[in-house]
Amino acid sequence: MLQTKEKKKREKYDVVSNVIIIVFALLNLFPLYWLFTSSLKNSSDVIKMPPDWWPKTFSFSNYIDVFNNQPALRWTLNSLFVAGVSTILVVIASSMAAYAFSKLNFFGKNMLFVVFISSLMVPKEVMIVPLFRITQDLGMVNSLWGMIWPNVATAFGVFLLKGFFDSVPDALREAARIDGAGEVRTFLQILLPIVKPGIGALFILNFVQVWNDYLWQLVIGQDKNVKTLMVGIATLMQDLNPNFAYKMAGATVAAVPMLLIFLLFQRYFTRGIAGGAVKE
Amino acid sequence: MKLRNYHWKENVTGYLFILPQFLMFLIFIVYPIIEGIRLSLYKVQFNQETFVGFDNYVTLFHDPVFFKSIYNTVIFVVFIVLLTVAFSIFVASSVFDKNAKYVSFIRGSYYIPVMVSMVVMSMVWGFLLNPANGLISYAAREMDFSIVNLLGNKHTVLPVIIFVTFATNVGQAIILYIAAMIGVPKDLFEAAEVDGASRVRIIFQILIPLVKPTTIYITIINIIAVLKIFVVIQLLTGGGPNNASVTMMYYLYNNAFKYNQLGVASAVGVIMFLITMLLSIPQLRAMFKGK
């Protein structure tokens, strides 16, 4: 008797909280809904009040304008290049380092790992002045390479992949060694294929992070032609042009690739993000 | 002799494998930190550097805008982190034991704004909040609120930015909490259920204590993320009205790239660096515990 009463109470909290959560989830998606639908309205409909909740006439002219009046295609290609190349370099450098920290023995290994991981806590933004001057000295201001290299210096990949390497039994590596494989071959042909899910998670998380990066790309890419998509569309926002539909079209162009990546690779996000967290 | 040779070889192999990452680490993390500390003691004009000791720090502590930026940053950190932790525990504890499709729907809908970046979200919110033709301003007018320009009013600008940042970033914490809660052993819930514990009691007495490491992690990464908040300020308010929403990162950026005060900007950077290091000590401790 008492138990059924308790059960009812529990279910009530559960029902109420889940309803609240669903309502908030939909509200949370509303700004994006508003972004997409506004980008398809024409310049007079977008500011009409009371608003059209759904575009009356679909117009793609805002998108055409963004690509015609602004070097949006160039920006997109720049972003793809910066995010793609940074990520490939991150994967190479951090899988090598993670392998060494997990499977090899060398002097000072634990201390070096601690130092590496501590750097995870330093946001590169706070060191932006010296970082800018170094990039300048290397002649990489206004160059996509100047956006790429500092991104490779992240310990996140080492931390994430070390966990994956740790879960591979040492016996496997020893067997490969006994069969006569050298260290490089053992790493490339035996271990790397096993940690593929980790590489996948790192690839996607890093790609998204660099794609969405803003401050560093803003500082380095000053010419219109070396701007990345995020920086480029942000200039639309500061533009005096009152046509909001046009600005929303620009923002949509920047958002869509990330939405596609999310829908295609959802499981990597959960795994990668949770894998980067502490586990007791 | 042979054994020693072997050890030597293993050491070299190890160093060669970490070399690329280590070089990047030295050039783009270690050197900037040292150089940043050095620059903070210099006055930098074009290519001329003059040693000024702690003058840049003295300048900072005489600038009311710098104090305003610290105050705003602290407000942002406290409110955004509290909101994020509380709300994500609420969401995760309510959905983690539901069926997989529902969990991934909730996870997805809260995570999508995280995916599409602060720049895009700031632009949408900027449009929604635009005093002339934004949906939110229109609603405020229709409901006869006195304030329509929420971003142009010094009393409402902080809460609005807190809300926008929270709403855009809470998804990450929700994912982490759901993952942690799914990992809690099932028999604990069964035992609690047999005892007739209510859902609320299970949440407060089993779930929250057991996901404490996740809470520490989320708190620290969020403090550090909020500390460097920049995009939303630049795109929504430009630090205004009248410096009411200026943050430390925005102040640093302006000094460095607008007013050409590289020494002062470096001093702000050093202060922020020290804060992040202090904050991350408990996290680093947790990470290396048992290693």
Chai-1 contact restraints between the chains, C-beta under 6 A:
chainA,res_idxA,chainB,res_idxB,connection_type,confidence,min_distance_angstrom,max_distance_angstrom,comment,restraint_id
A,Q3,B,G196,contact,1.0,0.0,6.0,A-B,restraint_1
A,E6,B,G196,contact,1.0,0.0,6.0,A-B,restraint_2
A,K9,B,S198,contact,1.0,0.0,6.0,A-B,restraint_3
A,R10,B,S198,contact,1.0,0.0,6.0,A-B,restraint_4
A,R10,B,R199,contact,1.0,0.0,6.0,A-B,restraint_5
A,Y13,B,R199,contact,1.0,0.0,6.0,A-B,restraint_6
A,Y13,B,V200,contact,1.0,0.0,6.0,A-B,restraint_7
A,D14,B,R199,contact,1.0,0.0,6.0,A-B,restraint_8
A,S17,B,S94,contact,1.0,0.0,6.0,A-B,restraint_9
A,N18,B,S94,contact,1.0,0.0,6.0,A-B,restraint_10
A,I21,B,V91,contact,1.0,0.0,6.0,A-B,restraint_11
A,I21,B,S94,contact,1.0,0.0,6.0,A-B,restraint_12
A,A25,B,I106,contact,1.0,0.0,6.0,A-B,restraint_13
A,A25,B,S109,contact,1.0,0.0,6.0,A-B,restraint_14
A,N28,B,Y110,contact,1.0,0.0,6.0,A-B,restraint_15
A,L29,B,S109,contact,1.0,0.0,6.0,A-B,restraint_16
A,P31,B,V124,contact,1.0,0.0,6.0,A-B,restraint_17
A,L35,B,V124,contact,1.0,0.0,6.0,A-B,restraint_18
A,I47,B,N133,contact,1.0,0.0,6.0,A-B,restraint_19
A,M49,B,Y138,contact,1.0,0.0,6.0,A-B,restraint_20
A,A93,B,P20,contact,1.0,0.0,6.0,A-B,restraint_21
A,A93,B,Q21,contact,1.0,0.0,6.0,A-B,restraint_22
A,M96,B,F17,contact,1.0,0.0,6.0,A-B,restraint_23
A,A97,B,I18,contact,1.0,0.0,6.0,A-B,restraint_24
A,A97,B,Q21,contact,1.0,0.0,6.0,A-B,restraint_25
A,A100,B,G14,contact,1.0,0.0,6.0,A-B,restraint_26
A,A100,B,F17,contact,1.0,0.0,6.0,A-B,restraint_27
A,A100,B,I18,contact,1.0,0.0,6.0,A-B,restraint_28
A,L104,B,G14,contact,1.0,0.0,6.0,A-B,restraint_29
A,N105,B,E10,contact,1.0,0.0,6.0,A-B,restraint_30
A,F106,B,N11,contact,1.0,0.0,6.0,A-B,restraint_31
A,F106,B,G14,contact,1.0,0.0,6.0,A-B,restraint_32
A,F107,B,N11,contact,1.0,0.0,6.0,A-B,restraint_33
A,S118,B,L284,contact,1.0,0.0,6.0,A-B,restraint_34
A,S119,B,I29,contact,1.0,0.0,6.0,A-B,restraint_35
A,M121,B,T276,contact,1.0,0.0,6.0,A-B,restraint_36
A,M121,B,S280,contact,1.0,0.0,6.0,A-B,restraint_37
A,P123,B,K228,contact,1.0,0.0,6.0,A-B,restraint_38
A,E125,B,K228,contact,1.0,0.0,6.0,A-B,restraint_39
A,V126,B,G269,contact,1.0,0.0,6.0,A-B,restraint_40
A,V126,B,M272,contact,1.0,0.0,6.0,A-B,restraint_41
A,V126,B,F273,contact,1.0,0.0,6.0,A-B,restraint_42
A,M127,B,P32,contact,1.0,0.0,6.0,A-B,restraint_43
A,M127,B,G36,contact,1.0,0.0,6.0,A-B,restraint_44
A,M127,B,G269,contact,1.0,0.0,6.0,A-B,restraint_45
A,V129,B,A256,contact,1.0,0.0,6.0,A-B,restraint_46
A,V129,B,L262,contact,1.0,0.0,6.0,A-B,restraint_47
A,V129,B,A265,contact,1.0,0.0,6.0,A-B,restraint_48
A,V129,B,S266,contact,1.0,0.0,6.0,A-B,restraint_49
A,P130,B,P32,contact,1.0,0.0,6.0,A-B,restraint_50
A,P130,B,E35,contact,1.0,0.0,6.0,A-B,restraint_51
A,P130,B,G36,contact,1.0,0.0,6.0,A-B,restraint_52
A,L131,B,P32,contact,1.0,0.0,6.0,A-B,restraint_53
A,P150,B,F28,contact,1.0,0.0,6.0,A-B,restraint_54
A,V152,B,M24,contact,1.0,0.0,6.0,A-B,restraint_55
A,A153,B,M24,contact,1.0,0.0,6.0,A-B,restraint_56
A,A153,B,F25,contact,1.0,0.0,6.0,A-B,restraint_57
A,A153,B,F28,contact,1.0,0.0,6.0,A-B,restraint_58
A,A153,B,I29,contact,1.0,0.0,6.0,A-B,restraint_59
A,E183,B,T13,contact,1.0,0.0,6.0,A-B,restraint_60
A,N212,B,S117,contact,1.0,0.0,6.0,A-B,restraint_61
A,Y214,B,V119,contact,1.0,0.0,6.0,A-B,restraint_62
A,Y214,B,V231,contact,1.0,0.0,6.0,A-B,restraint_63
A,L215,B,F230,contact,1.0,0.0,6.0,A-B,restraint_64
A,M230,B,V119,contact,1.0,0.0,6.0,A-B,restraint_65
A,A234,B,V119,contact,1.0,0.0,6.0,A-B,restraint_66
A,M237,B,M123,contact,1.0,0.0,6.0,A-B,restraint_67
A,M237,B,L235,contact,1.0,0.0,6.0,A-B,restraint_68
A,F244,B,F127,contact,1.0,0.0,6.0,A-B,restraint_69
A,A251,B,V120,contact,1.0,0.0,6.0,A-B,restraint_70
A,A251,B,M123,contact,1.0,0.0,6.0,A-B,restraint_71
A,A254,B,V120,contact,1.0,0.0,6.0,A-B,restraint_72
A,A255,B,V116,contact,1.0,0.0,6.0,A-B,restraint_73
A,A255,B,V120,contact,1.0,0.0,6.0,A-B,restraint_74
A,M258,B,M115,contact,1.0,0.0,6.0,A-B,restraint_75
A,M258,B,V116,contact,1.0,0.0,6.0,A-B,restraint_76
A,F262,B,M115,contact,1.0,0.0,6.0,A-B,restraint_77
A,I273,B,I175,contact,1.0,0.0,6.0,A-B,restraint_78
A,A274,B,A179,contact,1.0,0.0,6.0,A-B,restraint_79
A,A277,B,L176,contact,1.0,0.0,6.0,A-B,restraint_80
A,A277,B,Y217,contact,1.0,0.0,6.0,A-B,restraint_81
A,V278,B,P213,contact,1.0,0.0,6.0,A-B,restraint_82
A,V278,B,Y217,contact,1.0,0.0,6.0,A-B,restraint_83
A,V278,B,A286,contact,1.0,0.0,6.0,A-B,restraint_84
A,V278,B,M287,contact,1.0,0.0,6.0,A-B,restraint_85
A,E280,B,P213,contact,1.0,0.0,6.0,A-B,restraint_86
